[in-house]
Amino acid sequence: MPEQTTKPASPFCLRLTPEERATLEREAAGLPLGEYIRKQVFDENCLRRRTRNKHPVKDHKLLSQLLGELGRLRLANNLNQLAKSANCGLLNLTPEVKTSLLNACADIRHIRETLMKSLGLDR
């Protein structure tokens, strides 16, 4: 008896005006258009395909503010200088240096939390 194979789903082409496509993409909010249209036509509770979101950033304004803050603070450069001084034995741990290190840690923690929030990751 010959083995039966399942036929792949056939594609369906739909022509849209640029305005219609822009509206669909806005309403899809980052979902692939095919998945969004399928949900709208068939059922919101239909089996969802596992795909990557085209736009993982949930809050672009927040992300751009964070990137500006990163550039302004120059944290990577400052931490590199501290590490270099510590490796050479030149880092004198005065109260001011300790405060600066704690502030840098707080800044990094804030940046991490803001990045996670802008990407829609709750923790």
Kinemage of the C-alpha trace (Angstrom):
@kinemage 1
@onewidth
@group {chain A} dominant
@subgroup {mainchain}
@vectorlist {calphas} color= white
{ca met a 1} P 0.000 0.000 0.000
{ca pro a 2} L 1.540 3.390 -0.953
{ca glu a 3} L 2.269 5.785 1.859
{ca gln a 4} L 0.010 8.846 1.916
{ca thr a 5} L 1.663 12.216 2.358
{ca thr a 6} L -0.053 15.334 3.513
{ca lys a 7} L -0.118 18.178 1.059
{ca pro a 8} L 1.262 21.492 2.365
{ca ala a 9} L -1.201 24.329 2.781
{ca ser a 10} L -1.583 26.391 -0.355
{ca pro a 11} L -0.726 30.089 -0.196
{ca phe a 12} L -3.324 32.777 -0.775
{ca cys a 13} L -2.331 36.105 -2.285
{ca leu a 14} L -4.147 39.297 -1.326
{ca arg a 15} L -3.467 42.658 -2.939
{ca leu a 16} L -3.636 45.621 -0.586
{ca thr a 17} L -3.246 49.336 -1.042
{ca pro a 18} L -0.349 50.860 0.899
{ca glu a 19} L -2.888 52.404 3.293
{ca glu a 20} L -4.630 49.051 3.874
{ca arg a 21} L -1.317 47.336 4.548
{ca ala a 22} L -0.215 50.089 6.947
{ca thr a 23} L -3.519 49.754 8.815
{ca leu a 24} L -3.127 45.970 9.056
{ca glu a 25} L 0.473 46.241 10.277
{ca arg a 26} L -0.532 48.813 12.898
{ca glu a 27} L -3.428 46.650 14.120
{ca ala a 28} L -1.242 43.520 14.106
{ca ala a 29} L 1.056 45.241 16.634
{ca gly a 30} L 4.114 43.220 15.656
{ca leu a 31} L 2.424 39.906 14.881
{ca pro a 32} L 3.198 38.503 11.436
{ca leu a 33} L 0.449 39.684 9.067
{ca gly a 34} L -0.542 36.145 8.104
{ca glu a 35} L -1.084 35.191 11.727
{ca tyr a 36} L -3.025 38.386 12.456
{ca ile a 37} L -5.318 37.923 9.432
{ca arg a 38} L -5.852 34.245 10.295
{ca lys a 39} L -6.869 35.232 13.843
{ca gln a 40} L -9.273 37.865 12.560
{ca val a 41} L -10.890 35.611 9.972
{ca phe a 42} L -11.146 32.339 11.867
{ca asp a 43} L -10.959 32.535 15.628
{ca glu a 44} L -8.947 34.306 18.299
{ca asn a 45} L -8.607 30.983 20.130
{ca cys a 46} L -7.265 29.080 17.133
{ca leu a 47} L -3.988 27.214 17.487
{ca arg a 48} L -1.220 29.799 17.396
{ca arg a 49} L 1.874 29.144 15.329
{ca arg a 50} L 5.176 29.642 17.136
{ca thr a 51} L 6.917 32.499 15.362
{ca arg a 52} L 9.179 35.310 16.414
{ca asn a 53} L 7.642 38.677 16.840
{ca lys a 54} L 8.798 41.041 14.085
{ca his a 55} L 8.992 43.946 16.534
{ca pro a 56} L 10.150 42.757 19.974
{ca val a 57} L 10.401 46.288 21.371
{ca lys a 58} L 7.226 47.208 23.217
{ca asp a 59} L 8.127 50.811 24.008
{ca his a 60} L 10.367 52.487 21.422
{ca lys a 61} L 10.304 55.862 23.209
{ca leu a 62} L 11.526 54.291 26.447
{ca leu a 63} L 14.230 52.363 24.606
{ca ser a 64} L 15.511 55.486 22.819
{ca gln a 65} L 15.630 57.375 26.140
{ca leu a 66} L 17.632 54.541 27.634
{ca leu a 67} L 20.096 54.469 24.737
{ca gly a 68} L 20.606 58.222 25.098
{ca glu a 69} L 21.226 57.772 28.813
{ca leu a 70} L 23.744 55.025 28.116
{ca gly a 71} L 25.692 57.300 25.793
{ca arg a 72} L 25.617 60.166 28.268
{ca leu a 73} L 26.770 58.126 31.277
{ca arg a 74} L 29.708 56.389 29.543
{ca leu a 75} L 29.360 53.523 32.022
{ca ala a 76} L 31.324 50.989 30.010
{ca asn a 77} L 34.325 53.304 29.724
{ca asn a 78} L 34.218 54.231 33.410
{ca leu a 79} L 33.913 50.613 34.550
{ca asn a 80} L 36.798 49.638 32.279
{ca gln a 81} L 38.986 52.328 33.877
{ca leu a 82} L 38.038 51.094 37.365
{ca ala a 83} L 38.841 47.497 36.434
{ca lys a 84} L 42.193 48.556 34.975
{ca ser a 85} L 43.054 50.473 38.165
{ca ala a 86} L 42.004 47.532 40.357
{ca asn a 87} L 44.130 45.096 38.300
{ca cys a 88} L 47.177 47.358 38.647
{ca gly a 89} L 46.635 47.761 42.383
{ca leu a 90} L 46.018 51.488 41.985
{ca leu a 91} L 42.405 51.534 43.195
{ca asn a 92} L 42.265 53.139 46.603
{ca leu a 93} L 38.856 52.254 48.066
{ca thr a 94} L 37.990 55.567 49.677
{ca pro a 95} L 34.421 56.368 50.748
{ca glu a 96} L 34.032 58.446 47.562
{ca val a 97} L 35.168 55.553 45.357
{ca lys a 98} L 32.859 53.169 47.210
{ca thr a 99} L 29.940 55.568 46.694
{ca ser a 100} L 30.804 55.901 43.006
{ca leu a 101} L 30.872 52.128 42.585
{ca leu a 102} L 27.515 51.747 44.313
{ca asn a 103} L 26.044 54.496 42.119
{ca ala a 104} L 27.371 52.765 38.995
{ca cys a 105} L 25.770 49.500 40.127
{ca ala a 106} L 22.459 51.314 40.705
{ca asp a 107} L 22.684 52.895 37.233
{ca ile a 108} L 23.340 49.525 35.631
{ca arg a 109} L 20.427 47.973 37.548
{ca his a 110} L 18.155 50.809 36.349
{ca ile a 111} L 19.286 50.352 32.747
{ca arg a 112} L 18.692 46.601 32.928
{ca glu a 113} L 15.184 47.045 34.358
{ca thr a 114} L 14.315 49.711 31.777
{ca leu a 115} L 15.601 47.549 28.917
{ca met a 116} L 13.545 44.608 30.115
{ca lys a 117} L 10.470 46.833 30.413
{ca ser a 118} L 10.957 48.289 26.919
{ca leu a 119} L 11.234 44.759 25.510
{ca gly a 120} L 8.064 43.699 27.305
{ca leu a 121} L 9.842 41.312 29.663
{ca asp a 122} L 8.530 41.355 33.198
{ca arg a 123} L 10.796 40.260 36.013
